[in-house]
């Protein structure tokens, strides 16, 4: 994709906000799963699996945003 130089900072800000939103959502999901599981006497090790999957998504996003930042 080709963007003008004036649009790149705006795109980078948008990606940064998106990553922050994803991180916050990840923490909320993990907290809710753990809280509900503990309340019901269930094994909370599932949060490790969820965290691993979400970390993969986060790493993919960071790889993508890294390439955008390098082009700025």
PDB file of N, CA, C and O in Angstrom:
ATOM      1  N   UNK A   1       0.837  -1.169   0.000  1.00  0.00           N
ATOM      2  CA  UNK A   1       0.000   0.000   0.000  1.00  0.00           C
ATOM      3  C   UNK A   1       0.885   1.236   0.000  1.00  0.00           C
ATOM      4  O   UNK A   1       1.978   1.241   0.565  1.00  0.00           O
ATOM      5  N   UNK A   2       0.403   2.248  -0.625  1.00  0.00           N
ATOM      6  CA  UNK A   2       1.162   3.488  -0.710  1.00  0.00           C
ATOM      7  C   UNK A   2       0.345   4.597  -0.047  1.00  0.00           C
ATOM      8  O   UNK A   2      -0.823   4.813  -0.368  1.00  0.00           O
ATOM      9  N   UNK A   3       0.990   5.284   0.877  1.00  0.00           N
ATOM     10  CA  UNK A   3       0.359   6.408   1.569  1.00  0.00           C
ATOM     11  C   UNK A   3       1.284   7.597   1.462  1.00  0.00           C
ATOM     12  O   UNK A   3       2.503   7.447   1.377  1.00  0.00           O
ATOM     13  N   UNK A   4       0.706   8.760   1.467  1.00  0.00           N
ATOM     14  CA  UNK A   4       1.514   9.969   1.477  1.00  0.00           C
ATOM     15  C   UNK A   4       2.187  10.143   2.825  1.00  0.00           C
ATOM     16  O   UNK A   4       1.712   9.635   3.840  1.00  0.00           O
ATOM     17  N   UNK A   5       3.290  10.863   2.825  1.00  0.00           N
ATOM     18  CA  UNK A   5       4.060  11.068   4.064  1.00  0.00           C
ATOM     19  C   UNK A   5       3.220  11.726   5.149  1.00  0.00           C
ATOM     20  O   UNK A   5       3.461  11.494   6.334  1.00  0.00           O
ATOM     21  N   UNK A   6       2.255  12.528   4.776  1.00  0.00           N
ATOM     22  CA  UNK A   6       1.420  13.201   5.769  1.00  0.00           C
ATOM     23  C   UNK A   6       0.447  12.243   6.447  1.00  0.00           C
ATOM     24  O   UNK A   6      -0.048  12.549   7.532  1.00  0.00           O
ATOM     25  N   UNK A   7       0.162  11.103   5.844  1.00  0.00           N
ATOM     26  CA  UNK A   7      -0.774  10.136   6.410  1.00  0.00           C
ATOM     27  C   UNK A   7      -0.095   9.106   7.321  1.00  0.00           C
ATOM     28  O   UNK A   7      -0.766   8.502   8.157  1.00  0.00           O
ATOM     29  N   UNK A   8       1.193   8.897   7.182  1.00  0.00           N
ATOM     30  CA  UNK A   8       1.874   7.858   7.959  1.00  0.00           C
ATOM     31  C   UNK A   8       1.806   8.064   9.470  1.00  0.00           C
ATOM     32  O   UNK A   8       1.546   7.096  10.184  1.00  0.00           O
ATOM     33  N   UNK A   9       2.025   9.261   9.994  1.00  0.00           N
ATOM     34  CA  UNK A   9       1.892   9.432  11.451  1.00  0.00           C
ATOM     35  C   UNK A   9       0.482   9.123  11.953  1.00  0.00           C
ATOM     36  O   UNK A   9       0.306   8.559  13.033  1.00  0.00           O
ATOM     37  N   UNK A  10      -0.502   9.495  11.168  1.00  0.00           N
ATOM     38  CA  UNK A  10      -1.887   9.219  11.540  1.00  0.00           C
ATOM     39  C   UNK A  10      -2.155   7.715  11.557  1.00  0.00           C
ATOM     40  O   UNK A  10      -2.831   7.212  12.454  1.00  0.00           O
ATOM     41  N   UNK A  11      -1.631   7.009  10.580  1.00  0.00           N
ATOM     42  CA  UNK A  11      -1.785   5.549  10.512  1.00  0.00           C
ATOM     43  C   UNK A  11      -1.068   4.897  11.692  1.00  0.00           C
ATOM     44  O   UNK A  11      -1.612   3.990  12.321  1.00  0.00           O
ATOM     45  N   UNK A  12       0.145   5.349  11.995  1.00  0.00           N
ATOM     46  CA  UNK A  12       0.904   4.786  13.117  1.00  0.00           C
ATOM     47  C   UNK A  12       0.178   5.016  14.444  1.00  0.00           C
ATOM     48  O   UNK A  12       0.149   4.125  15.294  1.00  0.00           O
ATOM     49  N   UNK A  13      -0.402   6.191  14.626  1.00  0.00           N
ATOM     50  CA  UNK A  13      -1.172   6.463  15.845  1.00  0.00           C
ATOM     51  C   UNK A  13      -2.363   5.522  15.948  1.00  0.00           C
ATOM     52  O   UNK A  13      -2.649   4.980  17.016  1.00  0.00           O
ATOM     53  N   UNK A  14      -3.047   5.334  14.843  1.00  0.00           N
ATOM     54  CA  UNK A  14      -4.198   4.430  14.819  1.00  0.00           C
ATOM     55  C   UNK A  14      -3.796   3.007  15.170  1.00  0.00           C
ATOM     56  O   UNK A  14      -4.501   2.332  15.920  1.00  0.00           O
ATOM     57  N   UNK A  15      -2.675   2.543  14.637  1.00  0.00           N
ATOM     58  CA  UNK A  15      -2.193   1.204  14.956  1.00  0.00           C
ATOM     59  C   UNK A  15      -1.794   1.105  16.426  1.00  0.00           C
ATOM     60  O   UNK A  15      -2.053   0.093  17.076  1.00  0.00           O
ATOM     61  N   UNK A  16      -1.172   2.146  16.942  1.00  0.00           N
ATOM     62  CA  UNK A  16      -0.790   2.150  18.355  1.00  0.00           C
ATOM     63  C   UNK A  16      -2.010   2.091  19.263  1.00  0.00           C
ATOM     64  O   UNK A  16      -2.016   1.363  20.255  1.00  0.00           O
ATOM     65  N   UNK A  17      -3.035   2.850  18.928  1.00  0.00           N
ATOM     66  CA  UNK A  17      -4.270   2.808  19.716  1.00  0.00           C
ATOM     67  C   UNK A  17      -4.920   1.438  19.624  1.00  0.00           C
ATOM     68  O   UNK A  17      -5.454   0.930  20.610  1.00  0.00           O
ATOM     69  N   UNK A  18      -4.875   0.848  18.452  1.00  0.00           N
ATOM     70  CA  UNK A  18      -5.437  -0.488  18.267  1.00  0.00           C
ATOM     71  C   UNK A  18      -4.705  -1.526  19.104  1.00  0.00           C
ATOM     72  O   UNK A  18      -5.324  -2.413  19.692  1.00  0.00           O
ATOM     73  N   UNK A  19      -3.382  -1.409  19.154  1.00  0.00           N
ATOM     74  CA  UNK A  19      -2.591  -2.346  19.961  1.00  0.00           C
ATOM     75  C   UNK A  19      -2.908  -2.166  21.441  1.00  0.00           C
ATOM     76  O   UNK A  19      -2.991  -3.152  22.173  1.00  0.00           O
ATOM     77  N   UNK A  20      -3.083  -0.944  21.888  1.00  0.00           N
ATOM     78  CA  UNK A  20      -3.417  -0.672  23.292  1.00  0.00           C
ATOM     79  C   UNK A  20      -4.789  -1.261  23.618  1.00  0.00           C
ATOM     80  O   UNK A  20      -4.978  -1.861  24.675  1.00  0.00           O
ATOM     81  N   UNK A  21      -5.726  -1.088  22.718  1.00  0.00           N
ATOM     82  CA  UNK A  21      -7.063  -1.640  22.910  1.00  0.00           C
ATOM     83  C   UNK A  21      -7.009  -3.163  22.993  1.00  0.00           C
ATOM     84  O   UNK A  21      -7.672  -3.766  23.837  1.00  0.00           O
ATOM     85  N   UNK A  22      -6.226  -3.777  22.128  1.00  0.00           N
ATOM     86  CA  UNK A  22      -6.074  -5.232  22.138  1.00  0.00           C
ATOM     87  C   UNK A  22      -5.456  -5.700  23.454  1.00  0.00           C
ATOM     88  O   UNK A  22      -5.902  -6.690  24.034  1.00  0.00           O
ATOM     89  N   UNK A  23      -4.442  -4.995  23.921  1.00  0.00           N
ATOM     90  CA  UNK A  23      -3.795  -5.371  25.178  1.00  0.00           C
ATOM     91  C   UNK A  23      -4.778  -5.249  26.344  1.00  0.00           C
ATOM     92  O   UNK A  23      -4.853  -6.139  27.192  1.00  0.00           O
ATOM     93  N   UNK A  24      -5.520  -4.164  26.384  1.00  0.00           N
ATOM     94  CA  UNK A  24      -6.507  -3.976  27.455  1.00  0.00           C
ATOM     95  C   UNK A  24      -7.580  -5.063  27.405  1.00  0.00           C
ATOM     96  O   UNK A  24      -7.979  -5.598  28.438  1.00  0.00           O
ATOM     97  N   UNK A  25      -8.043  -5.383  26.197  1.00  0.00           N
ATOM     98  CA  UNK A  25      -9.064  -6.417  26.043  1.00  0.00           C
ATOM     99  C   UNK A  25      -8.516  -7.772  26.476  1.00  0.00           C
ATOM    100  O   UNK A  25      -9.226  -8.559  27.102  1.00  0.00           O
ATOM    101  N   UNK A  26      -7.272  -8.044  26.150  1.00  0.00           N
ATOM    102  CA  UNK A  26      -6.628  -9.293  26.550  1.00  0.00           C
ATOM    103  C   UNK A  26      -6.598  -9.419  28.066  1.00  0.00           C
ATOM    104  O   UNK A  26      -6.928 -10.468  28.619  1.00  0.00           O
ATOM    105  N   UNK A  27      -6.205  -8.360  28.720  1.00  0.00           N
ATOM    106  CA  UNK A  27      -6.148  -8.385  30.184  1.00  0.00           C
ATOM    107  C   UNK A  27      -7.534  -8.558  30.794  1.00  0.00           C
ATOM    108  O   UNK A  27      -7.697  -9.284  31.774  1.00  0.00           O
ATOM    109  N   UNK A  28      -8.525  -7.898  30.221  1.00  0.00           N
ATOM    110  CA  UNK A  28      -9.902  -8.032  30.713  1.00  0.00           C
ATOM    111  C   UNK A  28     -10.407  -9.462  30.550  1.00  0.00           C
ATOM    112  O   UNK A  28     -11.013 -10.018  31.466  1.00  0.00           O
ATOM    113  N   UNK A  29     -10.158 -10.049  29.397  1.00  0.00           N
ATOM    114  CA  UNK A  29     -10.594 -11.425  29.136  1.00  0.00           C
ATOM    115  C   UNK A  29      -9.928 -12.384  30.113  1.00  0.00           C
ATOM    116  O   UNK A  29     -10.581 -13.243  30.706  1.00  0.00           O
ATOM    117  N   UNK A  30      -8.632 -12.223  30.269  1.00  0.00           N
ATOM    118  CA  UNK A  30      -7.892 -13.106  31.177  1.00  0.00           C
ATOM    119  C   UNK A  30      -8.412 -12.980  32.607  1.00  0.00           C
ATOM    120  O   UNK A  30      -8.582 -13.980  33.305  1.00  0.00           O
ATOM    121  N   UNK A  31      -8.658 -11.762  33.029  1.00  0.00           N
ATOM    122  CA  UNK A  31      -9.151 -11.521  34.384  1.00  0.00           C
ATOM    123  C   UNK A  31     -10.533 -12.146  34.582  1.00  0.00           C
ATOM    124  O   UNK A  31     -10.783 -12.785  35.604  1.00  0.00           O
ATOM    125  N   UNK A  32     -11.421 -11.965  33.620  1.00  0.00           N
ATOM    126  CA  UNK A  32     -12.778 -12.510  33.729  1.00  0.00           C
ATOM    127  C   UNK A  32     -12.770 -14.040  33.732  1.00  0.00           C
ATOM    128  O   UNK A  32     -13.498 -14.662  34.506  1.00  0.00           O
ATOM    129  N   UNK A  33     -11.956 -14.641  32.879  1.00  0.00           N
ATOM    130  CA  UNK A  33     -11.871 -16.108  32.839  1.00  0.00           C
ATOM    131  C   UNK A  33     -11.364 -16.636  34.167  1.00  0.00           C
ATOM    132  O   UNK A  33     -11.919 -17.582  34.725  1.00  0.00           O
ATOM    133  N   UNK A  34     -10.303 -16.019  34.668  1.00  0.00           N
ATOM    134  CA  UNK A  34      -9.726 -16.462  35.938  1.00  0.00           C
ATOM    135  C   UNK A  34     -10.721 -16.296  37.073  1.00  0.00           C
ATOM    136  O   UNK A  34     -10.902 -17.207  37.881  1.00  0.00           O
ATOM    137  N   UNK A  35     -11.366 -15.139  37.139  1.00  0.00           N
ATOM    138  CA  UNK A  35     -12.326 -14.865  38.209  1.00  0.00           C
ATOM    139  C   UNK A  35     -13.491 -15.852  38.172  1.00  0.00           C
ATOM    140  O   UNK A  35     -13.882 -16.393  39.206  1.00  0.00           O
ATOM    141  N   UNK A  36     -14.037 -16.082  37.001  1.00  0.00           N
ATOM    142  CA  UNK A  36     -15.167 -17.002  36.865  1.00  0.00           C
ATOM    143  C   UNK A  36     -14.757 -18.435  37.178  1.00  0.00           C
ATOM    144  O   UNK A  36     -15.492 -19.165  37.843  1.00  0.00           O
ATOM    145  N   UNK A  37     -13.596 -18.833  36.704  1.00  0.00           N
ATOM    146  CA  UNK A  37     -13.124 -20.197  36.954  1.00  0.00           C
ATOM    147  C   UNK A  37     -12.889 -20.425  38.443  1.00  0.00           C
ATOM    148  O   UNK A  37     -13.274 -21.463  38.983  1.00  0.00           O
ATOM    149  N   UNK A  38     -12.266 -19.470  39.099  1.00  0.00           N
ATOM    150  CA  UNK A  38     -12.011 -19.620  40.534  1.00  0.00           C
ATOM    151  C   UNK A  38     -13.321 -19.645  41.326  1.00  0.00           C
ATOM    152  O   UNK A  38     -13.456 -20.389  42.297  1.00  0.00           O
ATOM    153  N   UNK A  39     -14.268 -18.835  40.906  1.00  0.00           N
ATOM    154  CA  UNK A  39     -15.569 -18.786  41.577  1.00  0.00           C
ATOM    155  C   UNK A  39     -16.291 -20.136  41.467  1.00  0.00           C
ATOM    156  O   UNK A  39     -17.017 -20.535  42.378  1.00  0.00           O
ATOM    157  N   UNK A  40     -16.085 -20.824  40.356  1.00  0.00           N
ATOM    158  CA  UNK A  40     -16.744 -22.105  40.125  1.00  0.00           C
ATOM    159  C   UNK A  40     -15.856 -23.301  40.456  1.00  0.00           C
ATOM    160  O   UNK A  40     -16.222 -24.442  40.174  1.00  0.00           O
ATOM    161  N   UNK A  41     -14.698 -23.049  41.048  1.00  0.00           N
ATOM    162  CA  UNK A  41     -13.800 -24.122  41.448  1.00  0.00           C
ATOM    163  C   UNK A  41     -13.167 -24.856  40.281  1.00  0.00           C
ATOM    164  O   UNK A  41     -12.857 -26.042  40.395  1.00  0.00           O
ATOM    165  N   UNK A  42     -12.970 -24.177  39.162  1.00  0.00           N
ATOM    166  CA  UNK A  42     -12.371 -24.800  37.980  1.00  0.00           C
ATOM    167  C   UNK A  42     -10.884 -24.505  37.897  1.00  0.00           C
ATOM    168  O   UNK A  42     -10.375 -23.574  38.521  1.00  0.00           O
ATOM    169  N   UNK A  43     -10.212 -25.316  37.117  1.00  0.00           N
ATOM    170  CA  UNK A  43      -8.780 -25.144  36.879  1.00  0.00           C
ATOM    171  C   UNK A  43      -8.552 -23.858  36.080  1.00  0.00           C
ATOM    172  O   UNK A  43      -9.167 -23.662  35.032  1.00  0.00           O
ATOM    173  N   UNK A  44      -7.688 -22.998  36.565  1.00  0.00           N
ATOM    174  CA  UNK A  44      -7.445 -21.714  35.892  1.00  0.00           C
ATOM    175  C   UNK A  44      -6.289 -21.772  34.904  1.00  0.00           C
ATOM    176  O   UNK A  44      -5.862 -20.736  34.394  1.00  0.00           O
ATOM    177  N   UNK A  45      -5.782 -22.950  34.630  1.00  0.00           N
ATOM    178  CA  UNK A  45      -4.659 -23.051  33.683  1.00  0.00           C
ATOM    179  C   UNK A  45      -5.079 -22.672  32.264  1.00  0.00           C
ATOM    180  O   UNK A  45      -4.225 -22.424  31.413  1.00  0.00           O
ATOM    181  N   UNK A  46      -6.387 -22.624  32.002  1.00  0.00           N
ATOM    182  CA  UNK A  46      -6.857 -22.226  30.669  1.00  0.00           C
ATOM    183  C   UNK A  46      -6.395 -20.816  30.327  1.00  0.00           C
ATOM    184  O   UNK A  46      -6.209 -20.494  29.153  1.00  0.00           O
ATOM    185  N   UNK A  47      -6.210 -19.982  31.326  1.00  0.00           N
ATOM    186  CA  UNK A  47      -5.774 -18.611  31.048  1.00  0.00           C
ATOM    187  C   UNK A  47      -4.398 -18.604  30.404  1.00  0.00           C
ATOM    188  O   UNK A  47      -4.086 -17.702  29.627  1.00  0.00           O
ATOM    189  N   UNK A  48      -3.575 -19.590  30.713  1.00  0.00           N
ATOM    190  CA  UNK A  48      -2.254 -19.673  30.076  1.00  0.00           C
ATOM    191  C   UNK A  48      -2.404 -19.923  28.585  1.00  0.00           C
ATOM    192  O   UNK A  48      -1.696 -19.323  27.777  1.00  0.00           O
ATOM    193  N   UNK A  49      -3.333 -20.815  28.215  1.00  0.00           N
ATOM    194  CA  UNK A  49      -3.561 -21.101  26.799  1.00  0.00           C
ATOM    195  C   UNK A  49      -4.115 -19.875  26.080  1.00  0.00           C
ATOM    196  O   UNK A  49      -3.689 -19.557  24.970  1.00  0.00           O
ATOM    197  N   UNK A  50      -5.053 -19.197  26.706  1.00  0.00           N
ATOM    198  CA  UNK A  50      -5.627 -17.990  26.112  1.00  0.00           C
ATOM    199  C   UNK A  50      -4.545 -16.930  25.956  1.00  0.00           C
ATOM    200  O   UNK A  50      -4.458 -16.279  24.915  1.00  0.00           O
ATOM    201  N   UNK A  51      -3.727 -16.754  26.979  1.00  0.00           N
ATOM    202  CA  UNK A  51      -2.652 -15.759  26.921  1.00  0.00           C
ATOM    203  C   UNK A  51      -1.671 -16.081  25.796  1.00  0.00           C
ATOM    204  O   UNK A  51      -1.227 -15.177  25.088  1.00  0.00           O
ATOM    205  N   UNK A  52      -1.328 -17.359  25.623  1.00  0.00           N
ATOM    206  CA  UNK A  52      -0.405 -17.737  24.558  1.00  0.00           C
ATOM    207  C   UNK A  52      -0.973 -17.390  23.183  1.00  0.00           C
ATOM    208  O   UNK A  52      -0.262 -16.858  22.330  1.00  0.00           O
ATOM    209  N   UNK A  53      -2.245 -17.689  22.974  1.00  0.00           N
ATOM    210  CA  UNK A  53      -2.871 -17.380  21.691  1.00  0.00           C
ATOM    211  C   UNK A  53      -2.940 -15.873  21.463  1.00  0.00           C
ATOM    212  O   UNK A  53      -2.674 -15.399  20.358  1.00  0.00           O
ATOM    213  N   UNK A  54      -3.291 -15.130  22.489  1.00  0.00           N
ATOM    214  CA  UNK A  54      -3.369 -13.675  22.346  1.00  0.00           C
ATOM    215  C   UNK A  54      -1.982 -13.063  22.158  1.00  0.00           C
ATOM    216  O   UNK A  54      -1.832 -12.066  21.451  1.00  0.00           O
ATOM    217  N   UNK A  55      -0.970 -13.655  22.787  1.00  0.00           N
ATOM    218  CA  UNK A  55       0.399 -13.175  22.580  1.00  0.00           C
ATOM    219  C   UNK A  55       0.842 -13.376  21.132  1.00  0.00           C
ATOM    220  O   UNK A  55       1.579 -12.556  20.584  1.00  0.00           O
ATOM    221  N   UNK A  56       0.390 -14.469  20.515  1.00  0.00           N
ATOM    222  CA  UNK A  56       0.718 -14.696  19.098  1.00  0.00           C
ATOM    223  C   UNK A  56       0.125 -13.586  18.236  1.00  0.00           C
ATOM    224  O   UNK A  56       0.785 -13.065  17.337  1.00  0.00           O
ATOM    225  N   UNK A  57      -1.126 -13.232  18.520  1.00  0.00           N
ATOM    226  CA  UNK A  57      -1.778 -12.159  17.769  1.00  0.00           C
ATOM    227  C   UNK A  57      -1.039 -10.844  17.998  1.00  0.00           C
ATOM    228  O   UNK A  57      -0.802 -10.082  17.060  1.00  0.00           O
ATOM    229  N   UNK A  58      -0.679 -10.587  19.247  1.00  0.00           N
ATOM    230  CA  UNK A  58       0.046  -9.358  19.588  1.00  0.00           C
ATOM    231  C   UNK A  58       1.381  -9.299  18.847  1.00  0.00           C
ATOM    232  O   UNK A  58       1.750  -8.254  18.310  1.00  0.00           O
ATOM    233  N   UNK A  59       2.107 -10.424  18.816  1.00  0.00           N
ATOM    234  CA  UNK A  59       3.393 -10.458  18.121  1.00  0.00           C
ATOM    235  C   UNK A  59       3.223 -10.185  16.627  1.00  0.00           C
ATOM    236  O   UNK A  59       4.025  -9.474  16.022  1.00  0.00           O
ATOM    237  N   UNK A  60       2.168 -10.757  16.037  1.00  0.00           N
ATOM    238  CA  UNK A  60       1.909 -10.498  14.623  1.00  0.00           C
ATOM    239  C   UNK A  60       1.625  -9.018  14.374  1.00  0.00           C
ATOM    240  O   UNK A  60       2.102  -8.446  13.395  1.00  0.00           O
ATOM    241  N   UNK A  61       0.846  -8.403  15.265  1.00  0.00           N
ATOM    242  CA  UNK A  61       0.554  -6.974  15.124  1.00  0.00           C
ATOM    243  C   UNK A  61       1.810  -6.133  15.304  1.00  0.00           C
ATOM    244  O   UNK A  61       2.010  -5.150  14.591  1.00  0.00           O
ATOM    245  N   UNK A  62       2.654  -6.518  16.252  1.00  0.00           N
ATOM    246  CA  UNK A  62       3.884  -5.760  16.466  1.00  0.00           C
ATOM    247  C   UNK A  62       4.818  -5.888  15.269  1.00  0.00           C
ATOM    248  O   UNK A  62       5.492  -4.924  14.905  1.00  0.00           O
ATOM    249  N   UNK A  63       4.865  -7.074  14.652  1.00  0.00           N
ATOM    250  CA  UNK A  63       5.664  -7.235  13.451  1.00  0.00           C
ATOM    251  C   UNK A  63       5.171  -6.306  12.342  1.00  0.00           C
ATOM    252  O   UNK A  63       5.964  -5.676  11.643  1.00  0.00           O
ATOM    253  N   UNK A  64       3.859  -6.237  12.199  1.00  0.00           N
ATOM    254  CA  UNK A  64       3.272  -5.384  11.174  1.00  0.00           C
ATOM    255  C   UNK A  64       3.538  -3.908  11.460  1.00  0.00           C
ATOM    256  O   UNK A  64       3.957  -3.167  10.572  1.00  0.00           O
ATOM    257  N   UNK A  65       3.294  -3.484  12.699  1.00  0.00           N
ATOM    258  CA  UNK A  65       3.485  -2.077  13.025  1.00  0.00           C
ATOM    259  C   UNK A  65       4.953  -1.704  12.997  1.00  0.00           C
ATOM    260  O   UNK A  65       5.294  -0.560  12.699  1.00  0.00           O
ATOM    261  N   UNK A  66       5.829  -2.651  13.303  1.00  0.00           N
ATOM    262  CA  UNK A  66       7.263  -2.389  13.229  1.00  0.00           C
ATOM    263  C   UNK A  66       7.667  -2.035  11.821  1.00  0.00           C
ATOM    264  O   UNK A  66       8.471  -1.126  11.615  1.00  0.00           O
ATOM    265  N   UNK A  67       7.120  -2.745  10.839  1.00  0.00           N
ATOM    266  CA  UNK A  67       7.457  -2.450   9.453  1.00  0.00           C
ATOM    267  C   UNK A  67       6.910  -1.095   9.028  1.00  0.00           C
ATOM    268  O   UNK A  67       7.517  -0.412   8.204  1.00  0.00           O
ATOM    269  N   UNK A  68       5.771  -0.701   9.582  1.00  0.00           N
ATOM    270  CA  UNK A  68       5.208   0.626   9.287  1.00  0.00           C
ATOM    271  C   UNK A  68       6.089   1.697   9.925  1.00  0.00           C
ATOM    272  O   UNK A  68       6.379   2.712   9.291  1.00  0.00           O
ATOM    273  N   UNK A  69       6.519   1.486  11.177  1.00  0.00           N
ATOM    274  CA  UNK A  69       7.350   2.477  11.857  1.00  0.00           C
ATOM    275  C   UNK A  69       8.680   2.655  11.150  1.00  0.00           C
ATOM    276  O   UNK A  69       9.182   3.775  11.059  1.00  0.00           O
ATOM    277  N   UNK A  70       9.269   1.560  10.641  1.00  0.00           N
ATOM    278  CA  UNK A  70      10.558   1.664   9.955  1.00  0.00           C
ATOM    279  C   UNK A  70      10.448   2.497   8.699  1.00  0.00           C
ATOM    280  O   UNK A  70      11.423   3.118   8.276  1.00  0.00           O
ATOM    281  N   UNK A  71       9.268   2.516   8.097  1.00  0.00           N
ATOM    282  CA  UNK A  71       9.089   3.279   6.855  1.00  0.00           C
ATOM    283  C   UNK A  71       8.819   4.749   7.136  1.00  0.00           C
ATOM    284  O   UNK A  71       8.868   5.576   6.225  1.00  0.00           O
ATOM    285  N   UNK A  72       8.532   5.081   8.396  1.00  0.00           N
ATOM    286  CA  UNK A  72       8.313   6.496   8.736  1.00  0.00           C
ATOM    287  C   UNK A  72       9.636   7.148   8.693  1.00  0.00           C
ATOM    288  O   UNK A  72       9.741   8.349   8.940  1.00  0.00           O
TER     289      UNK A  72
END
